[in-house]
Amino acid sequence: MLTRVARLYGTRDLRVETHDSPDPGPGEVRLRMAAGGICGSDLHYYQDGGFGPVRVREPIIAGHEASGIVETVGSGASHLAPGMLVAVNPSQPCGQCRFCDLGQTIHCLSMRFMGSAMRLPHEQGMFRDRLTVPAIQCHPVAKGVTPAEAACSEPLAVCLHAVAQAGDLSGASVLVTGAGPIGLLTVAAARHAGAGRIVVTDLSDAALGRAPAMGADETINVARDPAGLSPYEKDKGLFDVVFECSAAAPALRSVFAVIQPRGTLVQLGVTGDMSFPLNALVSKEIVWRGSQRFDREFALAVDLISRRAIDVRPIITHSLPLASAVEAFEQAGDRSVACKVQLTFDEAG
Ligand code: ZN
């Protein structure tokens, strides 16, 4: 059947078009998509044609954080039934390479990650009315959970994975730099993991204003108050763990002054090359860990959202129909008002 999609052709060239959605084969389902969040990477594709070395080199249907309602079930997809709301895991590891054998599917040599321009041909994503997808990627959510919340499973999984990199957070003093969707979901994940005091920095009061609802104890606007973190430089630094979610050079550099010796810096924010104080990394014996995507944390995110053990609703600021995809992307680029902007896919949209 024909379905509408939002396809990106190049910088700020996003078109709503029709595309064929095949009938589900064995082990597959067709979903009527419900909600799809615009991620920072989608926005980089739209605004800049990519980020770092990842470039949009051919038209791509963006979108990797989405939920949908099961419409048609192929043979053998017995855990799903029509009408169920599901969160879609965009990861498609090969299951056969050496990293899949090691259980490190994040590093799969043939990973097909929906809506990603990392590989060529690009893996097509989920900003569309209908999606035919392997049932194994569909995680049912509890009744009463909205499609908008279910579509936050993917970014929450990213943050749960990052929090897992830091080890035991019980009672830990935590700094999160950047209060966009990933920063705020990291706050919630750290709070859920038992962190002690959580401090959040950003340049935007609007972004920081959402942080207390996600579990932050203190917010610092480092644009208005550049010395706001300086009390935390005491005694070689007071934070046990830092989650760097901004990918901004000034934020990264400030971290090295306030993280304590042998503290852990988990890097979620991503960009191209940048400079940092190598002397501090060495002399304070800081552990700097990169963190990308997720593995089994996706199912955990679905469970936490289903029980509202983590309430993602404070980050969802805008919801626009697929027909207004361009407007939605422009909105998502305005951090003064927007946090998580989602598309909706009802046929009237
Ligand atoms: Zn693999």
Residues whose N, C-alpha, C, O or C-beta is under 5 A from the ligand:
A	BS01	ZN	P93 C94 G95 Q96 C97 C100 C108 L109 S110
